[in-house]
Amino acid sequence: MKKIFLLIILLIFIFGCTQQQKNLEKREPITVQIGSPQRQPQIIQQEPPQSPVNKPIVRTVKEFTVEMKQFSFSPSTIVVNNGDKVKLKITAVDVTHGFSLPDFGVETGPVAPGTTVTKEFTADKSGTFKFECSVYCGSGHPEMEGTLIVNMEG
């Protein structure tokens, strides 16, 4: 009887251990985190706010063909806005002339008849400015003048 009793205990022990092993195999693994998780920094790219300071400045190119002939310019008055880029195509029609706009550093030197010289500058100051023939072209040379008007930007 003692042997049967020991056999039953042994069977219960063996049966219990195998059941426990089967239950452990069915469980999901447990993940244990020790300490606090480290947060990764997030990089957020943002467009800079649009303000007058950040907006690109778009300048208008104003192009003029200027003819020089004894003793006048055509056109004799050129009007642009402050900040405009100005492109002048300057042609001498009859004799050698020169074009000078000293307030903006524009000077062609002698321009032979039938020749065109291109000069560019930025109208970076407002006001009324005189341009003139810079090469003696005859008796009316002193009166050969024109006007550049640079309006305030707007």
C-alpha positions as CSV (number, residue, x, y, z in Angstrom):
1,M,0.0,0.0,0.0
2,K,2.9,2.2,0.7
3,K,4.1,1.6,-2.8
4,I,0.8,2.5,-4.4
5,F,0.6,5.6,-2.3
6,L,4.1,6.7,-3.4
7,L,3.2,5.8,-7.0
8,I,0.1,8.1,-6.9
9,I,2.1,10.9,-5.4
10,L,4.8,10.5,-8.1
11,L,2.1,10.4,-10.8
12,I,0.5,13.6,-9.4
13,F,3.9,15.3,-9.3
14,I,4.8,14.3,-12.9
15,F,1.3,15.2,-14.2
16,G,1.5,18.6,-12.4
17,C,4.9,19.4,-13.8
18,T,3.9,18.6,-17.4
19,Q,0.7,20.7,-17.1
20,Q,2.7,23.6,-15.7
21,Q,5.2,23.3,-18.6
22,K,2.4,23.4,-21.2
23,N,0.9,26.5,-19.6
24,L,4.2,28.3,-19.7
25,E,4.6,27.5,-23.4
26,K,1.2,29.1,-24.2
27,R,2.0,32.4,-22.5
28,E,3.2,35.5,-24.4
29,P,6.7,36.6,-23.4
30,I,6.7,39.4,-20.9
31,T,8.9,42.4,-21.6
32,V,10.2,44.2,-18.6
33,Q,11.5,47.7,-19.0
34,I,13.9,48.9,-16.4
35,G,14.2,52.7,-15.9
36,S,12.4,55.4,-17.9
37,P,12.5,55.2,-21.7
38,Q,14.7,57.7,-23.5
39,R,12.8,60.1,-25.7
40,Q,14.3,60.6,-29.1
41,P,14.3,64.3,-30.1
42,Q,11.9,65.1,-32.9
43,I,13.1,67.3,-35.7
44,I,10.3,69.5,-37.1
45,Q,11.1,71.5,-40.2
46,Q,9.1,74.7,-40.4
47,E,9.0,77.2,-43.2
48,P,10.0,80.7,-41.9
49,P,7.0,83.0,-41.6
50,Q,6.5,85.2,-44.6
51,S,7.1,88.8,-43.7
52,P,8.3,91.7,-45.7
53,V,11.8,91.0,-44.5
54,N,11.7,87.4,-45.8
55,K,10.0,88.0,-49.1
56,P,12.3,88.1,-52.1
57,I,12.5,91.5,-53.7
58,V,11.4,91.4,-57.3
59,R,12.7,94.3,-59.3
60,T,11.3,95.4,-62.6
61,V,13.6,95.8,-65.5
62,K,12.8,98.9,-67.5
63,E,14.3,98.9,-70.9
64,F,14.6,102.1,-73.1
65,T,16.0,102.7,-76.5
66,V,17.6,106.2,-76.5
67,E,18.5,107.9,-79.8
68,M,21.0,110.7,-79.8
69,K,20.9,113.1,-82.7
70,Q,21.9,116.8,-83.1
71,F,20.9,118.2,-80.6
72,S,18.4,116.1,-78.7
73,F,17.7,112.8,-77.0
74,S,14.6,110.7,-77.9
75,P,13.0,110.1,-75.4
76,S,14.2,113.2,-73.6
77,T,12.5,112.1,-70.4
78,I,12.8,108.7,-68.8
79,V,10.6,107.7,-65.8
80,V,11.3,104.7,-63.6
81,N,10.6,103.7,-60.0
82,N,13.2,103.6,-57.2
83,G,14.6,100.1,-57.2
84,D,14.0,99.4,-60.9
85,K,16.8,97.9,-62.9
86,V,17.2,100.2,-65.9
87,K,18.6,99.0,-69.3
88,L,19.4,101.7,-71.8
89,K,20.1,100.9,-75.5
90,I,21.8,104.1,-76.6
91,T,22.3,104.8,-80.3
92,A,24.0,107.7,-82.2
93,V,22.0,108.6,-85.3
94,D,23.9,111.3,-87.2
95,V,27.3,112.1,-85.7
96,T,29.4,110.8,-82.8
97,H,27.8,111.5,-79.5
98,G,28.2,110.4,-75.9
99,F,25.8,109.6,-73.0
100,S,26.5,110.7,-69.5
101,L,24.3,110.2,-66.4
102,P,26.8,111.0,-63.6
103,D,24.4,110.5,-60.7
104,F,24.3,106.8,-61.5
105,G,27.8,106.4,-62.9
106,V,26.6,105.8,-66.4
107,E,29.0,106.9,-69.2
108,T,29.3,105.5,-72.7
109,G,32.2,107.4,-74.1
110,P,32.1,108.2,-77.8
111,V,29.3,106.4,-79.7
112,A,29.8,106.4,-83.5
113,P,26.8,107.0,-85.8
114,G,24.8,103.8,-86.3
115,T,26.4,102.2,-83.2
116,T,24.4,101.0,-80.2
117,V,25.8,100.8,-76.6
118,T,23.9,99.1,-73.8
119,K,24.2,100.3,-70.2
120,E,22.5,99.0,-67.1
121,F,22.1,100.4,-63.7
122,T,19.8,100.2,-60.7
123,A,17.8,103.4,-59.9
124,D,18.6,103.3,-56.2
125,K,17.7,106.9,-55.3
126,S,14.6,109.0,-56.0
127,G,14.6,112.4,-57.6
128,T,15.2,114.1,-60.9
129,F,18.5,113.7,-62.6
130,K,20.1,115.2,-65.7
131,F,21.7,113.2,-68.5
132,E,23.7,114.9,-71.3
133,C,25.8,114.4,-74.4
134,S,29.4,114.0,-73.3
135,V,31.0,114.3,-76.7
136,Y,31.1,117.6,-78.5
137,C,28.7,117.2,-81.4
138,G,28.3,120.7,-82.8
139,S,27.0,124.2,-82.0
140,G,23.9,123.0,-80.1
141,H,25.9,120.6,-77.9
142,P,25.4,122.6,-74.6
143,E,21.6,122.3,-74.9
144,M,21.6,118.5,-75.6
145,E,20.2,117.3,-72.3
146,G,17.6,114.9,-71.0
147,T,15.9,114.0,-67.7
148,L,15.7,110.8,-65.7
149,I,12.9,110.8,-63.1
150,V,13.1,108.2,-60.4
151,N,9.8,108.0,-58.5
152,M,9.7,106.7,-54.9
153,E,9.1,102.9,-54.9
154,G,5.4,102.1,-55.0
